Amino acid sequence: MLRGGTAVAVPIKGRSSLTALQRAARDCRACDLWKNATQTVFGEGASKAAIMFIGEQPGDQEDLAGHPFVGPAGKLLDEAMLEAGIDRNEVYVTNTVKHFKWEPAERGKRRIHKKPRYSEIHACRPWLDAEISLVKPKVLVCLGATAAQSLLGRNFSVSRQRGELIESPLAPKVMATVHPSSILRAPDHSSRQLQKEQFVRDLTKIAALVK
């Protein structure tokens, strides 16, 4: 909604279920990202999931489909969860930012991912806080630097603190690892395979925390 020409979020108070929260988020105008996005891409999964994964933002395919983690990075996450013994149907997946931020490719019609600004992350934070509050995960997993620094502080380093249990009021156990999209950007097959194996090890550690 708009007030005096300024974009504001739809009120979140009183949203007592994920379904109600998701419905309200469809009309969020807290920042300008909605203008170039197809739709809001809210979190999905088990309403009382033991594990909650938080990424950066929806990508091109997620923006078109309206569902999180359904593109190449999502497929890699599914594969890694399967290898680690985590059932995708029993987790909750979401993003720090709910709209796809992109810029046009220099050639062709491709939409290129663009990292969200702090102001955009801050504007979307109430939705994420509400999701965490409703799901109440036992283990909260930040996928990549944007999610980790948003929730754990700007000085958090995924490369240095990856796989460590972090003290946080967000959940009983909080951990950060890489975003699966970073694995897809590896320069060759052997590098991708090695990085995926490391990612699966992180997820295996996460799976053990809820057994």
C-alpha positions, 0 to 999 in steps of 0.5 A: 500500500502507499501512504503519501507517496511513500511505500510501506509494508502491509501490516504484519501484526495479527497474522497468526498463520503462514498462510495469512502471512503469505497472503498479506505479503503479496501486496508488500510495497516496503521497497521498490523491488516489487516494481520489476518483480513478477510477484512476491515469492514467500517461504514454503514448507512444513509449518512447524519445521525443525529445520529452516533454510534462509537464502538471499532472494528468489531467482529468475525461475522462482520469480516466474513460478512464485515458489522458492528454491525451484531453479538450478540452486534449488535443485542442487539444494534438493540433491544435497538434502537427499544425500544428507538424509533431510526430507525437503517436505519436512523443512521450511525454505525462504529468503531474506528478500521476497522479490527478485532483484535483477538487471537486464543482460547486455545482450539478449533478454536474460535477467541477471541477479543483482544483490539487494541493498541493505535498505531492501533487506531491512525493509523485508526483515519483518516478514522474515522475523514473522516466519521465524516466529511462526515456524519456530525451527530447532535449527536455522540455517543461513545459506550464503553471506547475505542471509548470514550477515542480515541475521548474524551481523555484518561482520559474520564471515561464512568462509571463516565461520561456516558450519559453526553453531552460533549463539543467537536468540533466533533459534536454539541452534543457528548455523551458516553455510554457502548458498548452493548458487555459489557451487554452481558458479565453480569454474569446473566440474571437479571444483563443483563436485568438491564444493558440493561434497563439502555442502553435503557434509554441512547438511549432514551435520545439520540433520544430526542436530534434529535426530 
